[in-house]
Amino acid sequence: MILVDLQEIKHSFGGAPLLDGLDLQIESGERVCLVGRNGEGKSTLLQIIAGGIVPDHGKVVFQQGLKVAMLSQMVPGFIGGTVYDVVAEGLGASVNLIREHQQLLERLTEDHDGGILSELAALEQKMDTSGAWKTEQRIETVLSTLQLNPAQPFGDLSGGMKRRVMLAHALVGEPDLLLLDEPTNHLDIDSIQWLEEFLQNSPCTLFFITHDRDLLKKLATRIIDLDRGRATSWPGDYGNYLRRKEEMLGNEEIARKKFDKKLAEEEVWVRRGVKARRTRDEGRVRELQEMRRQRAARREQLGRVRMEATGAGMSGKLVAVLKDVSYGYGEKQVVKNLTTTIMRGDRTGILGPNGAGKTTLLKLLLGELPPDSGEIKLGSNLHHVYFDQQRMQLDTNKTVIENLSDSGDFIELNGRRKHVIGYLGDFLFAPERARSPVSMLSGGEKNRLLLAKIFARPSNVLVLDEPTNDLDLETLELLEELLMEYDGTVLLVSHDRTFINNVVTSTLVFEGEGRVGEYAGGYDDWLKQRPSPLTEKKVRTEGKKVKPKTVKAAQRKLSFKENRELESLPAEIEALEKEQAELFRLMADHSLYTKGDGSDIANAGRRLEEIEAKLALSYARWEELEGLGAAGD
């Protein structure tokens, strides 16, 4: 069943059309991933489907009664109120009826005026007709499913939890089609895995944009490639898409060369003059005119980014040596007793949830923060450049050129002088774009500019803090190639699992309570090596993940008492999880927050904390006993 049918869509913002006669259909049950280079119009296309942009030309035909919701790339900065308020706004006018009903009931407790009763009766009839009574239950269900505390102020949440609330805002209206624009941006790996699992089990039809290749591979049933204003459909196999796209572009290049050769020959013929004006050759002249029109209308594919890092000579063999290093903020221990050595040529990834201290660890490794205890020794001849995820090195009031070079029209790049305009062209900035203020750039363009800026500086240590946000897939892969060929040292913080796997040779992983584990290889290698030898049991509450402690199995059989304990644990865990779910449901009930003195809320919160602690211990004990039993077999 076709949910959305886009027909001959054309749209531009003053220049060449972003969408140029685009045709596209989205069918029920699909999970469609939209890919394409930065600037090709992916977000514009999503906005057209969402109704936020009216195309210059063409039609968008929706299935009758279709409900569409969208999770935008950026969380709006002006949102206030509680989590409940933000989620409830996703239901529109029906929420206003619920709120008006609550207000009338409150007035009625103070004043039994007949006019209020009449007003209340009329409102309740309107709520019956509109189905508004069901909205409260729907809000509670979504809050419980996404494990959100309805009373928590939205402004107090982390970036990842805000995106979860905005997802709840989109889902509460029970959309038939869910539009997602870079849903993993600024999420940590735990949150991405949660989102991945949630979307895989969602009944919604999905149409999404992502640079996360793992998410793409696991979710997409079809890939839509947006290139020069047109959409091409491919089956949801990313590797197959890459191969076939390369073949298609190769065939296109061959066809264009043949066309250009014939056009050149016809131009030579027509310049001969007399023969071309003969009546019997008028058809040939018209064909030439048509070929000229086609050549003028041709849209060339965007060029490829060309990256080159400027070297600064070899550093010493040892880059950084940390011995029993600890660091914290107040009572929070960020790093505890870390001992590690970074050698020249290492490509070290740093993994951990948002707020764990990854950026702090980078600063310790660079000697920019003194440790609270322990010792840090830095190597000799270190020249580092730093890509910060907040892009604070870019002055938004200056132009692209001024951000790259204030001192002149040329830069030094590995002993060669290169004009600034030419260098920026390597990062896909046209001359007119290079003279634009940075405030006008998209997120992807800002990231490319920051890469251009740091690669122009001599370095033998590259420090990259979340460099993959907003970059298109092709630029990501080119950045991977550069980092793998870089002959200096790389320190990388990233939530992009494929990027980590392809780049790093070792990982430092935040494992809770200031512990930082060191592992060989990338993300997948860490999954194989991490302490838990059995399937990890995850308990998620309020966006936090409580990891069970792991006890190494001893070589002996279980006692009679231990066997009985092992048999009883699943039922105990099930009972605790059932109570936990009931408490989540209770705390999702908005009426709980409008009555009483707040003691019920406090008691429920305390009980939730007790259950979380008991579950963590129960899971740990279960794993311990299972491990003992396996070891004794």
Beta strands, then each sheet from edge to edge (+ up, - down):
strand 1: 2-11
strand 2: 19-27
strand 3: 31-35
strand 4: 57-62
strand 5: 68-71
strand 6: 177-181
strand 7: 205-209
strand 8: 222-227
strand 9: 230-235
strand 10: 318-329
strand 11: 332-343
strand 12: 347-351
strand 13: 373-378
strand 14: 384-387
strand 15: 410-413
strand 16: 416-419
strand 17: 461-465
strand 18: 489-493
strand 19: 506-510
strand 20: 516-520
strand 21: 539-541
strand 22: 544-546
sheet 1: 2+ 1- 4+
sheet 2: 5+ 6+ 7+ 3+ 8+ 9-
sheet 3: 11+ 10- 13+
sheet 4: 14+ 17+ 18+ 12+ 19+ 20-
sheet 5: 15+ 16-
sheet 6: 21+ 22-
end
